[in-house]
Amino acid sequence: MKTTAVRLYGKKDLRLESFELPPIKDDEILAKVVADSLCMSSYKASSQATDHKRIPDDVADHPIIIGHEFCGELVEVGAKWADKFKAGDKFSIQPALNYAEGPVGILSAPGYSYQNIGGDATYVVIPAEVMQQNCLLSYTGEGFYPAALAEPLSCVIGAMHANYHLTPGSYVHKMDIVDGGKMAILAGVGPMGLAAINYVLRREDRKPSLLVVTDVDQARLDRAATLYTVEFAASRGIDLRYVNTGTMADPVAELKAIAGGEGYNDVFVFAPVKPVVEQGDAILAFDGCLNFFAGPSDPKFSASFNFYNVHYGYTHVAGTSGGNTDDMVEALEMMSKGLDPAGLVTHIGGLNAVAEATNHLPEIPGGKKLIYTHIDMPLTPIADFAKLGETNPLFKQLAEICTRNKGLWSIEAESYLLANFPQKA
């Protein structure tokens, strides 16, 4: 089987190439990738190459396929897995295999470490360890793009589960957010912040009574408020507030006032910015947990933390880097039941757009960049579809579909794209 893929050879050296995949072994699976969501982690992998902990040292001679937030259909199933999977099944993959025998040890992951599997490809060979680690996950919902966004959604799910609180008089930690508590999501209207809001509002087992989402970009706050409304939150028993801290004279005092003066049980920081981290620390309530979600590029990144409050107020900090397989399963189940992650997506493109977009991802505004690997299409903001539609009937139809869906991507838009845009072989 021939595949076309974006492969990493060295720092910022990404190449779109076609090559033959090896025949699958009895313990492997051949799969067609349909969609991949570009992640800032791929930008870091491209920028750092062999300096990255997940990238093998020999990529110059044995390049790896990038992309780790992907989904598609199984094409051919090796005999070992025939009782569990079949051709035509839709799938997503948990890339964090935690597999000690991979190319770079326990950090091995599709999209970073393998020559024949990654999200930015038309076809891939899924190696045995993915199935052995139960990381090949079935998706039974409509369309494909929700499954491509399951991995980023699992990251925020994992963050919520990783928070913890104390049991007075004991050393038992109660995991997860405080049910009925007060939560703040700081710098919270980027792609991952939107995923967190969506999850919090639709979660069934526990939820905060107050959710405050902050940012300094009013336009992004306004967009978030149209996607995840105060009215819908109220119907779920959550008092949702969108707050522009850039307009506040004293953000800490005003945020604490919103929380009744006592602060927040759970604070999530979605930007690796020192003042934002310190603001999060300052608004913690007694036994408050600060989750530093945002991954910094600077290995020396640091911020002040109030250790008086650590000692007397039992405040504490947690950090997560990705979700686990259980979090992925939860994400897929929620999307199969109707949670739509389309609000994260602001750009659509084909495989031909991946290399340039990945290497310049921090410079491209907006949310998630969704790639359909079997089409040729420049990376295009959804907001530009209508203008492009003035001269291109394909974009005209896409624009009309997105307009009917509040300007968002949708299963209808995806189906039209896959049926009508130029296809790769």
C-alpha positions as CSV (number, residue, x, y, z in Angstrom):
1,M,0.0,0.0,0.0
2,K,1.4,3.4,-1.0
3,T,0.9,6.3,1.5
4,T,1.5,10.0,1.3
5,A,2.6,11.5,4.5
6,V,4.4,14.5,6.1
7,R,7.7,13.2,7.5
8,L,10.2,14.9,9.9
9,Y,13.9,14.7,9.0
10,G,15.3,17.3,11.3
11,K,14.6,20.7,12.9
12,K,11.8,22.4,10.9
13,D,12.5,19.9,8.1
14,L,9.0,18.5,7.2
15,R,8.5,16.9,3.8
16,L,5.4,15.7,2.0
17,E,6.3,12.4,0.4
18,S,4.8,9.3,-1.0
19,F,6.3,5.9,-0.2
20,E,5.3,2.2,0.1
21,L,4.2,0.9,3.5
22,P,5.4,-2.6,4.4
23,P,2.8,-5.4,4.3
24,I,1.2,-5.7,7.7
25,K,2.2,-8.5,10.0
26,D,-0.4,-10.8,11.8
27,D,-0.3,-8.5,14.8
28,E,-0.6,-5.2,12.9
29,I,-3.5,-3.3,11.3
30,L,-3.6,-1.2,8.1
31,A,-5.7,1.9,8.4
32,K,-6.9,4.9,6.4
33,V,-6.5,8.2,8.1
34,V,-9.3,10.6,7.4
35,A,-8.7,13.6,9.7
36,D,-5.9,14.9,11.9
37,S,-6.0,17.9,14.2
38,L,-2.8,19.9,14.3
39,C,-1.4,20.4,17.8
40,M,1.2,22.8,19.2
41,S,3.1,19.7,20.4
42,S,3.8,18.9,16.7
43,Y,5.3,22.4,16.3
44,K,7.5,21.7,19.3
45,A,8.5,18.3,17.9
46,S,9.4,19.9,14.5
47,S,11.3,22.7,16.1
48,Q,13.3,20.5,18.5
49,A,13.6,17.3,16.3
50,T,16.1,15.0,18.0
51,D,16.3,17.3,21.0
52,H,12.7,16.3,21.7
53,K,12.3,13.4,24.2
54,R,9.9,11.5,21.9
55,I,11.8,11.9,18.6
56,P,14.3,9.1,17.8
57,D,17.9,10.1,17.2
58,D,18.0,8.7,13.6
59,V,15.2,10.7,12.0
60,A,17.6,12.1,9.3
61,D,17.9,8.6,7.9
62,H,14.6,7.1,9.2
63,P,12.0,10.0,9.2
64,I,8.9,9.7,11.3
65,I,5.3,10.7,10.3
66,I,4.0,13.6,12.4
67,G,0.5,14.2,13.8
68,H,-1.0,12.5,16.8
69,E,-4.7,13.7,17.0
70,F,-6.2,11.6,14.2
71,C,-8.9,9.2,13.2
72,G,-10.1,7.2,10.3
73,E,-11.2,3.7,9.2
74,L,-9.5,0.3,9.5
75,V,-8.7,-1.2,6.1
76,E,-7.0,-4.6,6.9
77,V,-6.8,-6.3,10.3
78,G,-4.1,-8.8,11.1
79,A,-5.2,-12.2,12.2
80,K,-4.2,-11.6,15.9
81,W,-6.8,-8.9,16.2
82,A,-9.6,-10.2,13.9
83,D,-11.8,-11.1,16.9
84,K,-11.7,-7.5,18.2
85,F,-11.6,-5.3,15.1
86,K,-12.8,-5.5,11.5
87,A,-12.3,-3.6,8.3
88,G,-14.5,-0.5,8.1
89,D,-14.5,0.2,11.8
90,K,-13.9,3.9,12.7
91,F,-11.1,4.5,15.1
92,S,-9.2,7.0,17.2
93,I,-5.8,6.5,18.8
94,Q,-4.5,7.3,22.3
95,P,-0.9,8.3,21.3
96,A,0.5,8.1,24.8
97,L,1.3,4.4,24.7
98,N,3.5,4.2,27.8
99,Y,5.2,1.3,26.0
100,A,8.6,0.6,27.3
101,E,10.0,-1.2,24.3
102,G,9.2,1.4,21.6
103,P,11.8,3.4,19.5
104,V,12.4,5.9,22.2
105,G,11.4,3.8,25.2
106,I,8.3,4.6,27.3
107,L,7.8,8.0,25.6
108,S,7.1,6.4,22.2
109,A,4.1,7.8,20.5
110,P,2.5,7.8,17.0
111,G,3.1,11.2,15.5
112,Y,6.6,11.4,17.2
113,S,8.4,8.1,17.1
114,Y,7.3,5.9,14.3
115,Q,8.1,5.7,10.6
116,N,4.8,4.1,9.5
117,I,2.2,5.7,11.7
118,G,1.2,9.3,12.4
119,G,-1.9,11.4,11.8
120,D,-0.6,13.4,8.8
121,A,-0.8,10.5,6.3
122,T,-3.2,8.9,4.0
123,Y,-2.6,5.3,5.2
124,V,-0.7,4.0,8.2
125,V,0.4,0.7,9.7
126,I,-0.8,0.5,13.3
127,P,1.9,-1.4,15.3
128,A,1.1,-4.2,17.7
129,E,1.9,-2.2,20.8
130,V,-1.0,0.2,20.1
131,M,-3.5,-2.7,20.4
132,Q,-1.5,-4.3,23.2
133,Q,-1.8,-1.2,25.3
134,N,-5.5,-0.9,24.4
135,C,-4.8,2.4,22.7
136,L,-6.8,1.7,19.5
137,L,-10.2,3.0,20.3
138,S,-13.5,2.5,18.5
139,Y,-15.6,5.5,17.6
140,T,-19.3,5.0,16.9
141,G,-20.5,8.6,16.5
142,E,-21.3,10.5,13.3
143,G,-18.6,11.7,11.0
144,F,-14.9,11.7,11.7
145,Y,-13.7,15.1,13.1
146,P,-15.1,14.5,16.6
147,A,-12.8,11.5,16.9
148,A,-9.8,13.6,15.7
149,L,-10.5,16.0,18.5
150,A,-10.9,13.2,21.2
151,E,-7.2,13.5,22.1
152,P,-7.3,17.2,22.9
153,L,-10.6,16.8,24.7
154,S,-9.1,13.9,26.7
155,C,-6.3,16.3,27.9
156,V,-8.8,18.6,29.6
157,I,-10.7,15.6,31.0
158,G,-7.4,14.4,32.5
159,A,-6.7,17.8,34.0
160,M,-10.1,17.8,35.7
161,H,-9.5,14.3,37.1
162,A,-6.0,15.1,38.2
163,N,-7.0,18.0,40.5
164,Y,-7.3,16.9,44.1
165,H,-8.4,18.1,47.5
166,L,-7.8,17.2,51.1
167,T,-9.9,15.3,53.7
168,P,-9.6,17.2,57.0
169,G,-7.9,15.3,59.7
170,S,-6.4,12.7,57.3
171,Y,-3.9,12.4,54.4
172,V,-6.4,11.1,52.0
173,H,-6.6,13.1,48.7
174,K,-10.0,13.3,47.0
175,M,-9.3,13.3,43.3
176,D,-11.1,15.6,40.8
177,I,-12.7,19.0,41.0
178,V,-15.0,20.0,43.9
179,D,-18.6,19.1,43.0
180,G,-20.6,22.3,43.5
181,G,-17.5,24.3,44.1
182,K,-16.1,27.4,42.4
183,M,-13.9,27.1,39.4
184,A,-11.8,29.6,37.3
185,I,-10.3,28.9,33.9
186,L,-7.7,31.6,33.3
187,A,-6.6,32.5,29.7
188,G,-9.5,30.2,28.9
189,V,-10.8,31.0,25.5
190,G,-8.1,29.4,23.3
191,P,-8.8,26.0,21.7
192,M,-8.1,24.0,24.8
193,G,-9.9,26.4,27.1
194,L,-13.0,26.1,24.9
195,A,-12.7,22.3,25.2
196,A,-12.6,22.6,28.9
197,I,-15.6,24.9,29.1
198,N,-17.5,22.5,26.8
199,Y,-16.6,19.5,29.0
200,V,-17.5,21.2,32.3
201,L,-20.9,22.3,31.0
202,R,-21.8,18.8,29.8
203,R,-20.3,16.6,32.4
204,E,-22.9,14.6,34.3
205,D,-21.1,13.3,37.4
206,R,-19.9,16.5,38.9
207,K,-19.8,20.2,38.1
208,P,-19.0,23.6,39.7
209,S,-21.6,25.9,40.9
210,L,-19.6,28.9,39.6
211,L,-17.4,28.9,36.5
212,V,-15.4,32.1,35.7
213,V,-13.6,32.2,32.4
214,T,-11.0,34.9,31.9
215,D,-9.0,36.4,29.0
216,V,-7.7,39.7,27.9
217,D,-9.1,39.4,24.3
218,Q,-12.7,40.6,24.2
219,A,-13.3,39.2,20.8
220,R,-12.3,35.8,21.8
221,L,-14.4,36.1,25.0
222,D,-17.4,37.1,22.9
223,R,-17.0,34.2,20.6
224,A,-16.8,31.8,23.5
225,A,-19.9,33.3,25.0
226,T,-21.8,32.6,21.8
227,L,-20.6,29.0,21.6
228,Y,-21.1,28.1,25.3
229,T,-23.8,30.4,26.5
230,V,-24.5,31.7,30.0
231,E,-28.1,30.5,29.5
232,F,-27.1,26.9,28.7
233,A,-24.8,26.9,31.7
234,A,-27.6,28.1,33.9
235,S,-29.8,25.2,32.6
236,R,-27.0,22.9,33.9
237,G,-26.9,24.6,37.3
238,I,-23.7,26.6,36.6
239,D,-23.3,30.3,37.1
240,L,-21.0,31.1,34.1
241,R,-19.1,34.4,33.9
242,Y,-16.9,35.5,31.0
243,V,-14.5,38.2,32.4
244,N,-11.9,40.4,30.7
245,T,-9.2,40.8,33.3
246,G,-7.4,43.3,31.0
247,T,-10.0,45.9,31.9
248,M,-9.8,45.3,35.6
249,A,-7.8,47.7,37.9
250,D,-7.2,44.8,40.4
251,P,-7.9,41.5,38.8
252,V,-7.2,39.4,41.9
253,A,-9.5,41.4,44.1
254,E,-12.3,41.5,41.5
255,L,-12.1,37.8,40.7
256,K,-12.2,36.9,44.4
257,A,-15.2,39.3,44.8
258,I,-17.0,37.3,42.1
259,A,-16.4,34.2,44.2
260,G,-17.8,35.8,47.3
261,G,-14.5,36.8,48.7
262,E,-13.3,33.3,49.5
263,G,-11.6,32.4,46.3
264,Y,-11.8,29.3,44.0
265,N,-11.6,25.6,44.8
266,D,-10.2,24.8,41.3
267,V,-8.1,27.1,39.1
268,F,-6.9,26.1,35.7
269,V,-4.2,28.1,34.0
270,F,-4.3,27.8,30.2
271,A,-1.3,30.0,29.2
272,P,2.3,29.7,30.3
273,V,2.5,33.3,31.3
274,K,4.1,34.1,34.7
275,P,1.5,36.8,35.8
276,V,-1.4,34.5,34.9
277,V,0.1,31.7,37.0
278,E,0.6,34.1,39.9
279,Q,-2.9,35.4,39.5
280,G,-4.2,31.8,39.7
281,D,-2.3,31.3,42.9
282,A,-3.6,34.5,44.4
283,I,-7.3,33.6,43.9
284,L,-7.1,30.1,45.4
285,A,-9.5,29.3,48.3
286,F,-8.6,27.2,51.3
287,D,-7.6,23.8,50.0
288,G,-7.6,25.3,46.5
289,C,-5.9,23.4,43.7
290,L,-4.1,25.2,40.9
291,N,-3.8,23.1,37.7
292,F,-1.0,24.3,35.4
293,F,-2.3,23.0,32.2
294,A,-0.4,25.0,29.6
295,G,2.9,23.5,28.5
296,P,5.8,26.0,28.4
297,S,8.4,25.9,25.7
298,D,11.0,27.3,28.1
299,P,12.5,24.6,30.3
300,K,13.3,27.3,32.9
301,F,9.8,28.7,33.1
302,S,8.9,29.6,36.6
303,A,6.5,31.7,38.7
304,S,6.1,32.7,42.3
305,F,3.8,30.7,44.6
306,N,2.6,31.8,48.0
307,F,4.0,29.3,50.4
308,Y,2.4,30.9,53.4
309,N,-0.9,29.8,51.9
310,V,0.6,26.4,51.1
311,H,1.3,26.0,54.8
312,Y,-1.7,27.6,56.4
313,G,-4.3,27.5,53.6
314,Y,-3.5,24.1,52.3
315,T,-3.2,25.4,48.7
316,H,-1.5,23.2,46.2
317,V,-0.6,22.7,42.6
318,A,-1.1,20.0,40.0
319,G,0.0,19.6,36.4
320,T,-1.0,17.3,33.6
321,S,0.4,16.7,30.2
322,G,-2.2,14.9,28.1
323,G,-4.9,12.5,29.1
324,N,-4.8,8.7,29.5
325,T,-6.7,6.0,27.7
326,D,-9.6,6.2,30.2
327,D,-9.9,9.9,29.4
328,M,-9.9,9.2,25.7
329,V,-12.7,6.6,26.1
330,E,-14.7,9.2,28.2
331,A,-14.2,11.8,25.4
332,L,-15.3,9.4,22.7
333,E,-18.3,8.3,24.7
334,M,-19.4,11.9,25.4
335,M,-19.1,12.8,21.7
336,S,-21.0,9.7,20.7
337,K,-23.8,11.0,22.9
338,G,-23.8,14.4,21.4
339,L,-20.9,16.6,22.8
340,D,-19.8,18.5,19.6
341,P,-16.3,19.8,19.7
342,A,-16.8,21.9,16.6
343,G,-16.3,25.1,18.5
344,L,-12.6,24.4,18.7
345,V,-12.1,24.3,14.9
346,T,-11.3,27.6,13.1
347,H,-9.3,26.3,10.0
348,I,-9.7,23.5,7.5
349,G,-7.0,22.2,5.2
350,G,-5.6,19.3,3.2
351,L,-2.4,17.3,3.7
352,N,-0.6,19.7,1.4
353,A,-1.0,22.4,4.0
354,V,0.5,20.5,7.0
355,A,4.2,21.2,6.7
356,E,4.0,24.9,6.5
357,A,1.1,25.2,9.0
358,T,2.9,23.0,11.6
359,N,6.1,25.0,11.3
360,H,4.3,28.3,11.8
361,L,1.5,27.2,14.1
362,P,2.2,29.8,16.9
363,E,1.8,32.6,14.2
364,I,-1.6,31.4,12.9
365,P,-4.4,32.9,14.9
366,G,-7.6,31.1,15.9
367,G,-8.4,27.6,17.2
368,K,-7.8,24.1,16.0
369,K,-6.5,23.5,12.5
370,L,-8.3,20.4,11.1
371,I,-6.6,18.5,8.3
372,Y,-8.3,16.1,5.9
373,T,-5.5,13.9,4.7
374,H,-7.1,12.8,1.4
375,I,-7.8,16.2,0.0
376,D,-5.7,19.1,-1.4
377,M,-6.7,22.4,0.1
378,P,-4.8,25.3,1.5
379,L,-5.2,25.9,5.2
380,T,-8.3,28.1,5.2
381,P,-10.1,29.9,8.0
382,I,-13.8,29.0,8.1
383,A,-14.5,32.7,8.4
384,D,-13.0,33.1,4.8
385,F,-15.3,30.6,3.2
386,A,-17.9,33.1,2.1
387,K,-15.4,35.4,0.5
388,L,-13.8,32.5,-1.3
389,G,-17.2,31.4,-2.4
390,E,-17.7,34.5,-4.5
391,T,-15.4,32.8,-7.1
392,N,-15.4,29.1,-6.0
393,P,-18.7,27.2,-5.8
394,L,-17.3,24.6,-3.5
395,F,-16.4,27.2,-0.9
396,K,-19.8,28.9,-1.5
397,Q,-21.6,25.7,-0.5
398,L,-19.3,25.2,2.5
399,A,-20.0,28.7,3.6
400,E,-23.7,28.2,3.4
401,I,-23.5,25.0,5.5
402,C,-21.3,26.6,8.1
403,T,-23.6,29.6,8.3
404,R,-26.5,27.3,9.1
405,N,-24.4,25.9,11.9
406,K,-23.6,29.2,13.7
407,G,-20.4,29.6,11.7
408,L,-19.1,26.3,12.9
409,W,-17.7,23.2,11.3
410,S,-20.2,20.3,11.3
411,I,-20.8,16.7,10.1
412,E,-22.7,18.2,7.2
413,A,-19.7,20.4,6.2
414,E,-17.3,17.5,6.6
415,S,-19.5,15.2,4.4
416,Y,-19.7,17.8,1.7
417,L,-15.9,18.4,1.8
418,L,-15.1,14.7,1.5
419,A,-17.6,14.2,-1.3
420,N,-16.7,17.2,-3.4
421,F,-13.1,18.5,-2.9
422,P,-10.2,17.1,-4.9
423,Q,-9.1,13.8,-3.5
424,K,-5.7,12.3,-3.2
425,A,-5.1,8.8,-4.6
